[in-house]
Amino acid sequence: MSETGGMRLVIGLADMENTIQGTVTTTDRILKLTPPPSFDAEHISLATNDLQAILASLKQNPKAHVDLQNALLNKDLPTALGLTRSLGLTEDDLRAAGGGLWGVVVVVAVLCAVMLASDSGTSGGEAPPSDGGADAGTG
């Protein structure tokens, strides 16, 4: 077990419909990442570079990003992946720009913290009390 006590960052798409030989199925695509024992300035540098690359792409290709978001909303993963490649936002592209997977993880972790603080139900943004480790079915 890792030094993070088994905690994982979970990113996924749920209820993606597909038709196989006339039968409608739904699948979930879930990526579980075990974070390092601690983050350092290098991780923040990766995140900064990732955000700069994504921001530049958003500014230069707004229509393609609208198409990308709509492909995801329509559960059209092949189109979404093709757009991601054409926008130069693959892991290899981000790495070449000085970022990469752990930079994205830092950004997602910050967004999770913002969401948790917003959804805590407390005026001070404190985390809600622990329920003993329930994992919303992702374990």
DSSP file (Angstrom, degrees, kcal/mol; ACC not computed):
  #  RESIDUE AA STRUCTURE BP1 BP2  ACC     N-H-->O    O-->H-N    N-H-->O    O-->H-N    TCO  KAPPA ALPHA  PHI   PSI    X-CA   Y-CA   Z-CA
    1    1 A M              0   0    0      0, 0.0     4,-0.0     0, 0.0     0, 0.0   0.000 360.0 360.0 360.0 145.8    0.0    0.0    0.0
    2    2 A S    >   -     0   0    0      1,-0.1     3,-1.3     5,-0.1     4,-0.1  -0.158 360.0-105.7 -73.0 169.1    1.2    3.5   -0.8
    3    3 A E  T 3  S+     0   0    0      1,-0.3    -1,-0.1     2,-0.1     0, 0.0   0.595 114.5  72.4 -71.1  -9.7    2.2    6.1    1.8
    4    4 A T  T >  S-     0   0    0     31,-0.2     3,-1.3     3,-0.1    -1,-0.3   0.291 112.7-113.3 -89.6  11.3   -1.1    7.9    1.1
    5    5 A G  T <   -     0   0    0     -3,-1.3    -2,-0.1     1,-0.3     3,-0.1   0.763  67.6 -58.0  68.5  26.2   -3.0    5.2    2.8
    6    6 A G  T 3  S+     0   0    0      1,-0.3    -1,-0.3    -4,-0.1     2,-0.1   0.493  91.6 151.1  84.5   1.5   -4.8    3.9   -0.3
    7    7 A M    <   -     0   0    0     -3,-1.3     2,-0.4    -5,-0.1    -1,-0.3  -0.449  23.7-170.4 -67.0 139.7   -6.4    7.3   -1.1
    8    8 A R        -     0   0    0     26,-0.2     2,-0.6    -2,-0.1    26,-0.2  -0.968  26.5-130.4-132.1 149.1   -7.0    7.7   -4.8
    9    9 A L  E     -A   33   0A   0     24,-3.0    24,-2.9    -2,-0.4     2,-0.5  -0.886  31.1-157.2 -91.9 125.4   -8.0   10.5   -7.1
   10   10 A V  E     +A   32   0A   0     -2,-0.6     2,-0.4    22,-0.2    22,-0.2  -0.923  16.4 175.3-113.8 125.2  -10.8    9.1   -9.3
   11   11 A I  E     +A   31   0A   0     20,-2.5    20,-3.3    -2,-0.5     2,-0.3  -0.992  21.0 140.0-125.3 131.7  -11.6   10.7  -12.7
   12   12 A G  E     -A   30   0A   0     -2,-0.4     2,-0.4    18,-0.2    18,-0.2  -0.995  48.2-122.3-164.5 169.8  -14.2    9.2  -14.9
   13   13 A L  E     -A   29   0A   0     16,-2.3    16,-2.7    -2,-0.3     2,-0.3  -0.987  34.6-156.8-118.2 129.8  -17.1    9.3  -17.3
   14   14 A A  E     +     0   0A   0     -2,-0.4    14,-0.2    14,-0.2    13,-0.0  -0.780  60.5  13.9-111.9 153.2  -20.2    7.4  -16.3
   15   15 A D  E     +     0   0A   0     -2,-0.3     2,-0.7     1,-0.2    13,-0.2   0.866  67.1 176.1  58.4  45.4  -23.1    5.9  -18.2
   16   16 A M  E     -A   27   0A   0     11,-3.0    11,-1.9    -3,-0.3    -1,-0.2  -0.729  23.6-139.0 -81.4 116.8  -21.6    6.0  -21.7
   17   17 A E  E     +A   26   0A   0     -2,-0.7     2,-0.3     9,-0.2     9,-0.2  -0.473  27.7 169.8 -80.5 147.2  -24.1    4.3  -23.9
   18   18 A N  E     -A   25   0A   0      7,-2.5     7,-3.6    -2,-0.2     2,-0.6  -0.980  26.8-136.4-149.3 148.6  -23.1    1.9  -26.7
   19   19 A T  E     -A   24   0A   0     -2,-0.3     2,-0.6     5,-0.2     5,-0.2  -0.954  19.1-174.7-113.0 120.7  -25.1   -0.4  -28.9
   20   20 A I  E >  S-A   23   0A   0      3,-2.9     3,-2.0    -2,-0.6    -2,-0.0  -0.953  74.0 -27.2-117.4 112.7  -23.7   -3.8  -29.4
   21   21 A Q  T 3  S-     0   0    0     -2,-0.6    -1,-0.2     1,-0.3     3,-0.1   0.886 128.2 -46.2  48.7  46.0  -25.6   -6.0  -31.9
   22   22 A G  T 3  S+     0   0    0      1,-0.2     2,-0.5    -3,-0.0    -1,-0.3   0.381 115.8 113.9  84.4  -4.8  -28.8   -4.1  -31.1
   23   23 A T  E <   -A   20   0A   0     -3,-2.0    -3,-2.9     2,-0.0     2,-0.4  -0.889  62.5-135.9-104.7 125.8  -28.5   -4.2  -27.3
   24   24 A V  E     +A   19   0A   0     -2,-0.5     2,-0.3    -5,-0.2    -5,-0.2  -0.657  29.6 177.3 -80.4 128.2  -27.9   -0.9  -25.6
   25   25 A T  E     -A   18   0A   0     -7,-3.6    -7,-2.5    -2,-0.4     2,-0.4  -0.887  17.8-149.3-124.5 158.2  -25.2   -1.1  -22.9
   26   26 A T  E     -A   17   0A   0     -2,-0.3     2,-0.3    -9,-0.2    -9,-0.2  -0.984  15.8-175.8-126.2 143.7  -23.7    1.5  -20.6
   27   27 A T  E     -A   16   0A   0    -11,-1.9   -11,-3.0    -2,-0.4     2,-0.4  -0.915  18.1-138.1-132.5 160.5  -20.2    1.6  -19.4
   28   28 A D  E     -     0   0A   0     -2,-0.3     2,-0.6   -14,-0.2   -14,-0.2  -0.955   7.7-156.4-115.1 138.6  -18.1    3.6  -17.0
   29   29 A R  E     +A   13   0A   0    -16,-2.7   -16,-2.3    -2,-0.4     2,-0.4  -0.958  23.0 176.5-114.5 111.3  -14.5    4.6  -17.8
   30   30 A I  E     -A   12   0A   0     -2,-0.6     2,-0.5   -18,-0.2   -18,-0.2  -0.958  18.9-163.2-124.0 131.7  -12.7    5.3  -14.5
   31   31 A L  E     -A   11   0A   0    -20,-3.3   -20,-2.5    -2,-0.4     2,-0.6  -0.964   8.4-163.9-111.5 123.2   -9.1    6.2  -13.9
   32   32 A K  E     -A   10   0A   0     -2,-0.5     2,-0.5   -22,-0.2   -22,-0.2  -0.941   6.8-169.3-110.2 121.8   -7.9    5.8  -10.4
   33   33 A L  E     -A    9   0A   0    -24,-2.9   -24,-3.0    -2,-0.6    -2,-0.0  -0.931  15.2-147.5-113.5 129.8   -4.6    7.6   -9.6
   34   34 A T        -     0   0    0     -2,-0.5   -26,-0.2   -26,-0.2    -2,-0.0  -0.859  26.7-135.9 -92.5 116.6   -2.6    7.0   -6.4
   35   35 A P        -     0   0    0      0, 0.0   -31,-0.2     0, 0.0   -28,-0.1  -0.232  22.7 -98.0 -70.1 160.9   -0.9   10.3   -5.6
   36   36 A P        -     0   0    0      0, 0.0     3,-0.1     0, 0.0   -34,-0.0  -0.259  43.0 -97.9 -67.8 166.9    2.7   10.6   -4.5
   37   37 A P  S    S-     0   0    0      0, 0.0     2,-0.3     0, 0.0   -35,-0.0   0.802 103.5  -3.0 -58.9 -28.3    3.4   10.8   -0.8
   38   38 A S        -     0   0    0      2,-0.0     2,-0.3   -34,-0.0   -34,-0.0  -0.984  69.5-124.2-157.4 157.6    3.7   14.6   -1.2
   39   39 A F        -     0   0    0     -2,-0.3     2,-0.2    -3,-0.1     0, 0.0  -0.739  28.4-172.9-101.3 155.3    3.6   17.2   -3.9
   40   40 A D    >>  -     0   0    0     -2,-0.3     4,-1.4     1,-0.0     3,-0.7  -0.736  45.0 -78.3-136.2-174.7    6.5   19.7   -4.4
   41   41 A A  H 3> S+     0   0    0      1,-0.3     4,-2.2    -2,-0.2     5,-0.1   0.800 123.8  61.8 -60.5 -30.9    7.3   22.7   -6.5
   42   42 A E  H 3> S+     0   0    0      1,-0.2     4,-2.3     2,-0.2    -1,-0.3   0.890 101.8  51.6 -63.8 -38.9    8.0   20.6   -9.6
   43   43 A H  H <> S+     0   0    0     -3,-0.7     4,-2.3     2,-0.2    -1,-0.2   0.896 109.5  49.8 -63.7 -39.2    4.4   19.3   -9.6
   44   44 A I  H  X S+     0   0    0     -4,-1.4     4,-2.6     2,-0.2    -2,-0.2   0.882 108.9  52.4 -67.0 -37.8    3.2   23.0   -9.4
   45   45 A S  H  X S+     0   0    0     -4,-2.2     4,-2.4     2,-0.2    -2,-0.2   0.912 108.9  49.9 -62.5 -43.2    5.4   23.8  -12.4
   46   46 A L  H  X S+     0   0    0     -4,-2.3     4,-2.5     1,-0.2    54,-0.3   0.925 111.5  48.9 -59.3 -44.8    3.9   20.9  -14.3
   47   47 A A  H  X S+     0   0    0     -4,-2.3     4,-2.8     2,-0.2    -2,-0.2   0.912 109.8  51.4 -63.3 -43.1    0.4   22.2  -13.5
   48   48 A T  H  X S+     0   0    0     -4,-2.6     4,-2.3     1,-0.2    -1,-0.2   0.922 111.5  47.2 -59.9 -45.0    1.3   25.7  -14.6
   49   49 A N  H  X S+     0   0    0     -4,-2.4     4,-2.2    49,-0.3    50,-0.2   0.893 112.0  50.3 -65.3 -39.5    2.6   24.5  -17.9
   50   50 A D  H  X S+     0   0    0     -4,-2.5     4,-2.6     2,-0.2     5,-0.2   0.937 111.1  48.5 -62.3 -46.2   -0.5   22.3  -18.4
   51   51 A L  H  X S+     0   0    0     -4,-2.8     4,-2.9     1,-0.2     5,-0.2   0.891 110.8  50.9 -63.2 -39.2   -2.8   25.2  -17.7
   52   52 A Q  H  X S+     0   0    0     -4,-2.3     4,-2.4    -5,-0.2    -1,-0.2   0.917 111.9  47.2 -63.9 -42.6   -0.8   27.5  -20.1
   53   53 A A  H  X S+     0   0    0     -4,-2.2     4,-2.0     2,-0.2    -2,-0.2   0.912 115.1  45.6 -65.1 -42.3   -1.0   24.9  -22.9
   54   54 A I  H  X S+     0   0    0     -4,-2.6     4,-2.6     2,-0.2    -2,-0.2   0.918 113.0  50.0 -67.7 -43.3   -4.8   24.3  -22.3
   55   55 A L  H  X S+     0   0    0     -4,-2.9     4,-2.4     2,-0.2     5,-0.2   0.917 110.3  50.2 -61.5 -43.7   -5.5   28.1  -22.1
   56   56 A A  H  X S+     0   0    0     -4,-2.4     4,-2.4     1,-0.2    -1,-0.2   0.915 111.8  48.4 -60.7 -42.3   -3.6   28.7  -25.3
   57   57 A S  H  X S+     0   0    0     -4,-2.0     4,-2.3     2,-0.2    -2,-0.2   0.907 110.2  51.2 -64.9 -41.7   -5.6   26.0  -27.0
   58   58 A L  H  < S+     0   0    0     -4,-2.6    -2,-0.2     1,-0.2    -1,-0.2   0.911 113.8  44.6 -60.4 -43.0   -8.9   27.4  -25.7
   59   59 A K  H  < S+     0   0    0     -4,-2.4    -2,-0.2     1,-0.2    -1,-0.2   0.884 119.2  41.2 -69.7 -38.8   -8.0   30.9  -27.0
   60   60 A Q  H  < S+     0   0    0     -4,-2.4    -2,-0.2     1,-0.2    -1,-0.2   0.752 127.8  28.0 -81.7 -24.8   -6.8   29.6  -30.4
   61   61 A N     X  +     0   0    0     -4,-2.3     4,-2.0    -5,-0.2    -1,-0.2  -0.351  63.9 150.7-135.5  53.9   -9.4   27.0  -31.0
   62   62 A P  H  > S+     0   0    0      0, 0.0     4,-2.1     0, 0.0     5,-0.2   0.889  77.3  51.7 -59.8 -39.4  -12.7   28.0  -29.3
   63   63 A K  H  > S+     0   0    0      1,-0.2     4,-2.6     2,-0.2     5,-0.2   0.925 109.1  50.0 -62.9 -43.7  -14.9   26.2  -31.8
   64   64 A A  H  > S+     0   0    0      1,-0.2     4,-2.3     2,-0.2    -1,-0.2   0.862 110.2  51.3 -63.1 -34.6  -13.0   22.9  -31.6
   65   65 A H  H  X S+     0   0    0     -4,-2.0     4,-2.5     2,-0.2    -1,-0.2   0.863 108.3  50.8 -71.9 -34.7  -13.3   23.1  -27.8
   66   66 A V  H  X S+     0   0    0     -4,-2.1     4,-2.5     2,-0.2    -2,-0.2   0.939 112.0  48.0 -62.0 -45.9  -17.0   23.6  -28.0
   67   67 A D  H  X S+     0   0    0     -4,-2.6     4,-2.4     1,-0.2    -2,-0.2   0.890 111.0  51.6 -61.3 -39.3  -17.1   20.6  -30.3
   68   68 A L  H  X S+     0   0    0     -4,-2.3     4,-2.2     2,-0.2    -2,-0.2   0.937 111.1  46.2 -62.8 -47.9  -15.0   18.6  -27.8
   69   69 A Q  H  X S+     0   0    0     -4,-2.5     4,-2.5     1,-0.2    -2,-0.2   0.906 113.7  49.0 -63.3 -40.7  -17.3   19.5  -24.9
   70   70 A N  H  X S+     0   0    0     -4,-2.5     4,-2.2     2,-0.2    -1,-0.2   0.874 107.8  54.3 -68.3 -35.7  -20.4   18.6  -26.9
   71   71 A A  H  <>S+     0   0    0     -4,-2.4     5,-3.3     2,-0.2    -1,-0.2   0.921 110.4  47.1 -61.7 -41.9  -18.8   15.3  -28.0
   72   72 A L  H ><5S+     0   0    0     -4,-2.2     3,-1.6     3,-0.2    -2,-0.2   0.927 111.4  50.1 -65.0 -43.7  -18.2   14.4  -24.3
   73   73 A L  H 3<5S+     0   0    0     -4,-2.5    -1,-0.2     1,-0.3    -2,-0.2   0.853 112.0  48.6 -61.8 -33.3  -21.8   15.5  -23.4
   74   74 A N  T 3<5S-     0   0    0     -4,-2.2    -1,-0.3    -5,-0.2    -2,-0.2   0.343 114.4-120.1 -87.8   6.5  -23.0   13.3  -26.3
   75   75 A K  T < 5 +     0   0    0     -3,-1.6     2,-1.1     1,-0.2    -3,-0.2   0.834  63.3 148.1  58.7  35.2  -20.8   10.4  -25.1
   76   76 A D     >< +     0   0    0     -5,-3.3     4,-2.3     1,-0.2    -1,-0.2  -0.681  15.0 169.5-100.4  77.4  -19.0   10.4  -28.4
   77   77 A L  H  > S+     0   0    0     -2,-1.1     4,-3.0     1,-0.2     5,-0.3   0.871  70.5  56.7 -63.0 -40.8  -15.6    9.3  -27.1
   78   78 A P  H  > S+     0   0    0      0, 0.0     4,-2.1     0, 0.0    -1,-0.2   0.927 111.7  43.6 -58.2 -42.6  -14.0    8.6  -30.6
   79   79 A T  H  > S+     0   0    0      2,-0.2     4,-2.6     1,-0.2     5,-0.2   0.926 113.8  51.1 -66.3 -43.6  -14.8   12.2  -31.7
   80   80 A A  H  X S+     0   0    0     -4,-2.3     4,-2.4     1,-0.2    -1,-0.2   0.918 111.7  46.9 -60.1 -44.0  -13.6   13.6  -28.3
   81   81 A L  H  X S+     0   0    0     -4,-3.0     4,-2.3     2,-0.2    -1,-0.2   0.896 111.5  51.4 -66.6 -38.8  -10.4   11.7  -28.5
   82   82 A G  H  X S+     0   0    0     -4,-2.1     4,-2.6    -5,-0.3    -2,-0.2   0.912 111.6  47.1 -62.7 -42.6   -9.8   12.8  -32.1
   83   83 A L  H  X S+     0   0    0     -4,-2.6     4,-2.2     2,-0.2    -2,-0.2   0.903 109.2  54.1 -65.2 -40.7  -10.4   16.4  -31.2
   84   84 A T  H  <>S+     0   0    0     -4,-2.4     5,-2.5    -5,-0.2     4,-0.4   0.925 111.6  45.6 -58.5 -44.6   -8.1   16.1  -28.2
   85   85 A R  H ><5S+     0   0    0     -4,-2.3     3,-1.4     1,-0.2     5,-0.2   0.933 112.6  49.5 -63.5 -46.0   -5.4   14.8  -30.6
   86   86 A S  H 3<5S+     0   0    0     -4,-2.6    -1,-0.2     1,-0.3    -2,-0.2   0.793 108.9  53.7 -67.4 -26.4   -6.0   17.5  -33.2
   87   87 A L  T 3<5S-     0   0    0     -4,-2.2    -1,-0.3    -5,-0.2    -2,-0.2   0.535 113.8-118.5 -81.7  -7.0   -5.8   20.2  -30.5
   88   88 A G  T < 5S+     0   0    0     -3,-1.4    -3,-0.2    -4,-0.4    -2,-0.1   0.867  75.0 128.2  73.2  35.9   -2.4   19.0  -29.3
   89   89 A L      < +     0   0    0     -5,-2.5    -4,-0.2    -6,-0.2     2,-0.1  -0.056  28.9 122.6-116.9  31.9   -3.7   18.1  -25.8
   90   90 A T  S  > S-     0   0    0     -5,-0.2     4,-2.8    -6,-0.2     5,-0.2  -0.395  79.4-101.6 -81.6 169.4   -2.5   14.5  -25.5
   91   91 A E  H  > S+     0   0    0      1,-0.2     4,-2.6     2,-0.2     5,-0.2   0.912 125.8  51.0 -56.7 -43.5   -0.2   13.4  -22.6
   92   92 A D  H  > S+     0   0    0      2,-0.2     4,-2.3     1,-0.2    -1,-0.2   0.907 110.5  49.2 -62.1 -41.4    2.7   13.5  -25.1
   93   93 A D  H  > S+     0   0    0      2,-0.2     4,-1.2     1,-0.2    -2,-0.2   0.925 112.5  46.9 -63.6 -45.0    1.8   17.0  -26.2
   94   94 A L  H  <>S+     0   0    0     -4,-2.8     5,-3.0     1,-0.2     3,-0.3   0.900 111.7  51.4 -65.2 -39.7    1.5   18.3  -22.6
   95   95 A R  H ><5S+     0   0    0     -4,-2.6     3,-1.9    -5,-0.2    -1,-0.2   0.915 106.6  53.5 -61.4 -42.8    4.8   16.6  -21.7
   96   96 A A  H 3<5S+     0   0    0     -4,-2.3    -1,-0.2     1,-0.3    -2,-0.2   0.783 106.6  54.0 -63.0 -26.3    6.5   18.3  -24.7
   97   97 A A  T 3<5S-     0   0    0     -4,-1.2    -1,-0.3    -3,-0.3    -2,-0.2   0.286 130.1 -95.6 -90.4   9.8    5.2   21.6  -23.3
   98   98 A G  T < 5S+     0   0    0     -3,-1.9   -49,-0.3     1,-0.2    -3,-0.2   0.612  98.6  84.2  89.7  12.6    6.7   21.0  -19.9
   99   99 A G      < +     0   0    0     -5,-3.0     2,-0.3   -50,-0.2    -1,-0.2  -0.102  45.8 152.3-117.7-141.9    3.7   19.5  -18.2
  100  100 A G    >>  -     0   0    0    -54,-0.3     4,-1.9     1,-0.2     3,-1.0  -0.875  58.2 -30.0 139.7-170.6    2.1   16.1  -18.1
  101  101 A L  H 3> S+     0   0    0     -2,-0.3     4,-2.4     1,-0.3    -1,-0.2   0.852 127.8  48.5 -50.7 -49.4    0.0   13.8  -16.1
  102  102 A W  H 3> S+     0   0    0      1,-0.2     4,-2.0     2,-0.2    -1,-0.3   0.796 108.0  56.3 -70.0 -25.1    0.9   15.0  -12.6
  103  103 A G  H <> S+     0   0    0     -3,-1.0     4,-2.0     2,-0.2    -1,-0.2   0.924 108.7  46.9 -65.6 -43.8    0.3   18.6  -13.7
  104  104 A V  H  X S+     0   0    0     -4,-1.9     4,-2.8     1,-0.2    -2,-0.2   0.907 110.0  54.2 -62.0 -41.8   -3.2   17.6  -14.7
  105  105 A V  H  X S+     0   0    0     -4,-2.4     4,-2.9     1,-0.2    -1,-0.2   0.907 106.5  51.3 -60.1 -42.5   -3.6   15.7  -11.4
  106  106 A V  H  X S+     0   0    0     -4,-2.0     4,-2.3     2,-0.2    -1,-0.2   0.935 111.4  47.8 -60.4 -45.4   -2.7   18.9   -9.4
  107  107 A V  H  X S+     0   0    0     -4,-2.0     4,-2.3     1,-0.2    -2,-0.2   0.932 113.6  46.8 -61.7 -46.1   -5.2   20.9  -11.4
  108  108 A V  H  X S+     0   0    0     -4,-2.8     4,-2.5     1,-0.2    -1,-0.2   0.896 110.6  53.1 -63.3 -39.8   -7.9   18.3  -10.8
  109  109 A A  H  X S+     0   0    0     -4,-2.9     4,-2.3    -5,-0.2    -1,-0.2   0.896 108.3  50.1 -63.3 -39.9   -7.0   18.1   -7.1
  110  110 A V  H  X S+     0   0    0     -4,-2.3     4,-2.3     2,-0.2    -1,-0.2   0.930 110.9  49.4 -62.8 -44.3   -7.4   21.8   -6.8
  111  111 A L  H  X S+     0   0    0     -4,-2.3     4,-2.5     1,-0.2    -2,-0.2   0.892 109.7  51.9 -62.0 -39.1  -10.8   21.7   -8.5
  112  112 A C  H  X S+     0   0    0     -4,-2.5     4,-2.9     2,-0.2    -1,-0.2   0.915 109.0  50.2 -62.3 -42.3  -11.8   18.8   -6.1
  113  113 A A  H  X S+     0   0    0     -4,-2.3     4,-2.4     2,-0.2    -2,-0.2   0.901 110.6  49.6 -63.4 -40.4  -10.8   21.0   -3.1
  114  114 A V  H  X S+     0   0    0     -4,-2.3     4,-2.2     2,-0.2    -2,-0.2   0.929 112.9  47.0 -63.1 -45.0  -12.9   23.9   -4.5
  115  115 A M  H  X S+     0   0    0     -4,-2.5     4,-2.0     2,-0.2    -2,-0.2   0.913 112.4  49.4 -64.0 -42.9  -15.9   21.6   -5.0
  116  116 A L  H  < S+     0   0    0     -4,-2.9     4,-0.4     1,-0.2    -1,-0.2   0.914 111.8  48.5 -63.1 -42.0  -15.5   20.1   -1.5
  117  117 A A  H >< S+     0   0    0     -4,-2.4     3,-0.6     1,-0.2     5,-0.3   0.879 114.1  46.8 -65.2 -36.8  -15.3   23.5    0.1
  118  118 A S  H 3< S+     0   0    0     -4,-2.2     3,-0.3     1,-0.2    -1,-0.2   0.797 118.0  41.8 -73.3 -28.5  -18.3   24.7   -1.8
  119  119 A D  T 3< S+     0   0    0     -4,-2.0    -1,-0.2     1,-0.2    -2,-0.2   0.266  82.8 100.6-103.6  10.3  -20.4   21.6   -1.0
  120  120 A S  S <  S-     0   0    0     -3,-0.6    -1,-0.2    -4,-0.4    -2,-0.1   0.714  80.6-133.7 -74.1 -17.5  -19.4   21.2    2.6
  121  121 A G  S    S+     0   0    0     -3,-0.3     2,-0.4     1,-0.3    -1,-0.1   0.611  70.4 109.7  76.5   9.5  -22.6   22.7    3.9
  122  122 A T  S >  S-     0   0    0     -5,-0.3     3,-0.8     4,-0.2    -1,-0.3  -0.892  71.6-133.2-118.0 151.0  -20.7   24.8    6.4
  123  123 A S  T 3  S+     0   0    0     -2,-0.4    -1,-0.1     1,-0.2    -2,-0.1   0.796 106.4  50.7 -72.3 -26.8  -20.2   28.5    6.2
  124  124 A G  T 3  S-     0   0    0     -4,-0.1    -1,-0.2     2,-0.0    -7,-0.0   0.465 111.5-115.5 -91.3  -0.5  -16.5   28.3    6.9
  125  125 A G    <   +     0   0    0     -3,-0.8    -2,-0.1     1,-0.2    -6,-0.1   0.664  57.2 160.9  78.0  15.7  -15.8   25.7    4.2
  126  126 A E        -     0   0    0      1,-0.1    -4,-0.2    -6,-0.0    -1,-0.2  -0.364  47.9 -99.4 -67.9 151.2  -14.8   23.0    6.7
  127  127 A A        -     0   0    0      1,-0.1    -1,-0.1    -6,-0.1     3,-0.1  -0.426  42.6-106.4 -66.7 144.0  -14.8   19.4    5.4
  128  128 A P        -     0   0    0      0, 0.0    -1,-0.1     0, 0.0     3,-0.1  -0.305  49.9 -80.5 -66.4 158.1  -17.9   17.5    6.4
  129  129 A P        -     0   0    0      0, 0.0     2,-0.1     0, 0.0    -3,-0.0  -0.276  53.2-102.4 -60.6 145.9  -17.4   14.9    9.1
  130  130 A S        -     0   0    0      1,-0.1    -3,-0.0    -3,-0.1     0, 0.0  -0.371  19.8-152.3 -67.9 145.2  -16.0   11.6    7.9
  131  131 A D        -     0   0    0      3,-0.1    -1,-0.1    -3,-0.1     0, 0.0   0.167  58.8 -85.5-104.0  17.5  -18.5    8.7    7.5
  132  132 A G  S    S-     0   0    0      1,-0.1    -2,-0.1     2,-0.1     0, 0.0   0.645  85.9 -49.5  91.0  14.5  -15.9    6.0    8.1
  133  133 A G  S    S+     0   0    0      1,-0.2    -1,-0.1     2,-0.0    -3,-0.0   0.687  72.5 170.6 103.7  17.5  -14.5    5.7    4.6
  134  134 A A        -     0   0    0      1,-0.1    -1,-0.2     2,-0.1    -3,-0.1  -0.362  15.9-163.1 -60.5 143.1  -17.5    5.3    2.3
  135  135 A D    >   -     0   0    0      0, 0.0     3,-1.9     0, 0.0    -1,-0.1   0.150  35.1-113.4-120.3  20.7  -16.2    5.6   -1.3
  136  136 A A  T 3  S-     0   0    0      1,-0.3    -2,-0.1     2,-0.1     0, 0.0   0.769  75.0 -61.4  53.6  28.8  -19.4    6.2   -3.3
  137  137 A G  T 3  S+     0   0    0      1,-0.1    -1,-0.3     2,-0.0    -3,-0.0   0.611 114.6 109.3  81.1  12.3  -19.0    2.8   -5.0
  138  138 A T    <         0   0    0     -3,-1.9    -2,-0.1     1,-0.2    -1,-0.1   0.455 360.0 360.0 -99.1  -0.5  -15.6    3.5   -6.6
  139  139 A G              0   0    0     -4,-0.0    -1,-0.2     0, 0.0    -3,-0.1   0.478 360.0 360.0 -79.2 360.0  -13.6    1.2   -4.4
